[in-house]
């Protein structure tokens, strides 16, 4: 079961980040969505999307993003299993 995904996404200006986050939050298994603006260009916006839930369906999420004109550049973090393991800093960091 996927519990959290952090995605680097390129999206058009429309739909807005508000509309995008509301649409993603309606998908089955998703309980929370954060959309953070990283960069705005004349044609597109680069955003970080953090999705958390009980059983996220990656294909449904990807399809919804594509339906809204967005493209996943990278999957930057994945949390799966019965619970989320939080990142911790180590001496190597």
Beta strands, then each sheet from edge to edge (+ up, - down):
strand 1: 2-12
strand 2: 30-40
strand 3: 44-56
strand 4: 71-80
sheet 1: 2+ 3- 1+ 4-
end
